[in-house]
Amino acid sequence: MNDEMVISLVRDAFYYVLLISGPLLLLALIVGLLIAVFQAATSISEQTLTFVPKLIAVFITTVLVMPFMLSHLKSYTIALFQMIATLK
């Protein structure tokens, strides 16, 4: 295993982490921002108000995006196992 292969593996791992977790994190950020604006506009200072909507939104998005996430994770895992077989 040479340096280029290690760099490629790490680069692909970071890419897939961002690809899989990105939509969920972005949605949680947007929902949190919308609720923060709502709290600022209505002067509600409840700290736990953002938790439940974020949880529901992330859960629904996870269910909807799960086939996409699993297919990418499966292809990356298969590529890793095939690469292990070619190592000396």
C-alpha positions in Angstrom: 0.0 0.0 0.0 1.6 3.2 -1.1 0.9 6.9 -0.1 -1.3 7.6 -3.1 -3.6 4.7 -2.2 -3.9 5.9 1.4 -4.6 9.5 0.4 -7.2 8.2 -2.1 -8.9 6.1 0.6 -9.0 9.0 3.1 -10.3 11.4 0.4 -13.1 9.0 -0.6 -14.0 8.4 3.1 -14.3 12.1 3.7 -16.4 12.5 0.5 -18.8 9.8 1.5 -19.1 11.1 5.1 -20.1 14.5 3.7 -22.4 13.0 1.1 -24.2 10.8 3.6 -24.4 13.2 6.6 -24.6 16.4 4.7 -28.3 16.5 3.9 -29.2 15.7 7.5 -26.9 18.3 9.0 -28.0 20.9 6.5 -31.7 20.2 7.3 -31.0 20.4 11.1 -29.2 23.7 10.5 -32.1 25.2 8.5 -34.8 24.0 10.9 -32.8 25.4 13.9 -32.3 28.7 12.1 -36.0 29.0 11.3 -37.0 28.2 14.9 -34.4 30.7 16.2 -35.9 33.4 14.0 -39.4 32.4 15.2 -38.2 32.6 18.8 -36.6 36.0 18.3 -39.8 37.3 16.6 -42.1 36.1 19.4 -39.8 36.6 22.3 -40.1 32.9 23.3 -36.9 31.9 25.1 -37.6 28.2 25.5 -34.3 26.3 25.0 -36.0 22.9 24.3 -38.2 24.2 21.6 -35.7 23.5 18.8 -35.1 19.9 19.8 -38.4 18.3 18.9 -38.8 19.9 15.4 -35.2 19.1 14.6 -35.6 15.5 15.7 -38.8 15.0 13.7 -37.3 16.7 10.6 -34.1 14.7 10.7 -36.0 11.4 11.3 -38.3 12.0 8.4 -35.4 13.0 6.1 -33.5 10.0 7.2 -36.4 7.7 6.3 -36.7 9.4 2.9 -33.0 9.6 2.0 -32.1 6.1 3.5 -32.0 4.3 0.1 -29.6 7.0 -1.3 -27.4 6.8 1.8 -27.3 3.0 1.9 -26.6 2.6 -1.8 -23.6 5.0 -1.6 -22.4 3.3 1.6 -22.8 -0.1 0.0 -20.8 0.8 -3.1 -18.0 2.3 -1.0 -17.8 -0.7 1.2 -17.8 -3.1 -1.7 -15.0 -1.0 -3.3 -13.0 -1.2 -0.1 -13.3 -5.0 0.2 -12.3 -5.4 -3.5 -9.3 -3.2 -2.8 -8.3 -5.4 0.2 -8.4 -8.4 -2.0 -5.8 -6.8 -4.4 -3.3 -5.9 -1.6 -0.2 -7.9 -1.2 
